């Protein structure tokens, strides 16, 4: 199922999606911090395998942050009307 654009969502859908994305971002930040700690630990142990996971988690964080901004802009636009 393809996600709707924020302009196609109802206000209730926007608010629900906003809450979900905020929760997802918080979880991704925690995961990124844990991955960074693991990377530092493994770097000290001379293993570089997990270095690939950190950029991947940051990519998900950036995508979700951008979508959250779109949703917040749409909510602000609808409240002004």
N, C-alpha and C positions, 0 to 999 in steps of 0.2 A: 504494500500500500504506500503510495506516494504521499508525503506530508503536504498539507494545504499551505498556501501562502497566508501570511498573517492577515492580509486584506480580505481573504475569503472566509475567515473564521468569525464565529460569533464572539461576543464579549466573554461569555462563560468559557468557551474553548480557549480564548486567549489567556485568560487568567489561570486556567488549569494547566495549559502548556507552559506558562511562565513559571508556575510553581514547580512543575516537573523539571524544567531546565535548571532552575536555581538549585534544586536538590542534586541534580546530576553534576553540575559544576562543583558543588561542595565536595561530592564524592571523588570527582576527578582530581581536585586539588589535594585531597588527602592521599589518593593513590600516587600522584606525582611526587609528593613529599616522601612517601615511603619508597618509591622507586629511586629517588635521588639518594636517600640514605643507603639503600642497597647498592647502588652504583658506587658510592664512596667506599663502602665496606669492601666490595669486590675489587675496586680499583687498588685498594691497599693490599689485597691478596693476589694481585696480578692477573685478574680475570676480567675480560672486557665483553662478555657475552650479553649482559643486560643493558649495555650502552644503546642498543637499538630500541629498547622498549620506552625509554624516556621521551624521545621525540614523538613517538606514536601517541603517547598519552597527552602530550602537549597539543598535538594536532586536534584531537577530540575536544580538548578544552577550548581551543580557539574557535572551532566551528560552533560549539554550543554557545559560547559567549556572543558571537556575531548574531546567531538566531535569536538569542534573548534580547539583544538591542533592537532588532526588527520588531519583535513582539511588543516591547515597551514603547516604541515609537507609535505603533498602531493603536495601542491602548490610549496613549496620550492624545493622538489625533481624534479618536472617537469621543473622548471625554470633552474635547473642546467644541464639538458640534452641538 
